[in-house]
Amino acid sequence: MDAVDFSGKQFGIKLDWSDASIADVEKALARMNSSYIGANPKPTDEQVMSFAKAYGSYVGEVYRRNHGGEWGMVTLGENRFPGLRTTAGRSFWPWARAFNRITKGSEANIADYYMALSKK
């Protein structure tokens, strides 16, 4: 799945690889969260993760293109996840943040997350 194509077709949102487009990612994920909350039965974690990977990859790639960094594996505790290492040496994992935004709601706002990363 491609976040750019999906956002355009499903939500009429154009993602353009700019920092400002992360606010539109937040809008798309907020709509997914609303659908997730109302779903019975809930989608499986694997189904949600397919969207989280697409949108998290978009967020990470926007960061990489606009601020530098490198994709790789990030270690958190005993687990390893695909993530980014910034030019300042910080690591972050946008797939997990996108997953949490879909499943947990606005407490995991991805635009706020991105803004905080961009300021570091």
N, C-alpha and C positions, 0 to 999 in steps of 0.2 A: 504494500500500500504506500502511496505517496501523499504526504500531507498537503502539498500544494494543489494537486489535482482533486483530492477528496474535499478540501475546504471550498474550492471553487464550485464543484458540482453539488455538494450537500448543503452548503451554507451561504453560497454566493460571496465568499470571502476570498480576496486575492492576496496571496502571500508573495512578497517580492524580495525576500532575503535581506530586508533592512531591519535595523534594531526596532524601528517603530512597528514592524509587522508582528512582533511578539505580543502586542496588545490584541491583535486579531487572533493569534493562537489561543490566547486566554479566552476570548469569546467563544471559539470553537469548542475548547475543552469544557467551558462552563455549560454549553448546550449538551455535550456528551454526559456531563455529570447529572444534569436534569433528567436525561433519558435513563441513565444508570439507576438513579434513585427510584424512578417510577417503574423500573423493570421488575417483572415477576414471572418467571424466576430471573435472578440476576445473571448477566453474562459470566462466563467462566473467566478466571484470571488470565488464561491464555488468549481469550478473545479480546479482553481489555488491553492486554499487553501488545497485541498487534497494532492497536491505535497509539498506545503509549510509545512504542518504538518509532512509528512514523513521525509523530509530533515531537517527541524528544530528540530524534535525529535532526529534524528541522531546526529546533532551538539550538542544539549544539553546533550545527553547521553554520547558522547565522552568527553565532558567537565566534566561531573559528574564522570565518570570512572577514568579520568586521573588527575583531580584537586580537586575532592570532590564537594559537593553541594547536594541539595535536590530539587526534583521536587515539585511543588505546584502551587498555584494560585498567580499571580503577579498583583497588582493593579497599573493602570496607569490612573490618573485622576479619572473618574467615572467608568472606565471599568476594568474588571478582565479577565486575560488571563492565560493559562497554561504557566508556565515558571520555571526558576531555581533560587534558592538562593544559592550563593556561600558560602564557609566556612567563607569568610570575611564579609558576610552579604549583599553583593550586589545582586541585582535582574536583570535578563535579560530574554528576551522572544524570543527565536530563531525562533519560527513559524513566527512571524511578519517580522523578518529580511529575512527569506527565501522567504516569499511572496513578499517583496519589491525587492529582487534580481531578481525574475522572472519577475515582472511587471515594474520595474523602471530601471533596468540595473546595470552597474558596479559601480554606485555611492553607491550601497548597497552591495558591495563586502563582501561576508560572511567570506572569509579567513582573510581579514583585521580585521573584527569584532571579530572573534575568537582570533586572535593574540592579539588584544588589551585586551580582557577579560582575556586571559591567563597570561598577564603581571601584572594584578592588584592584 
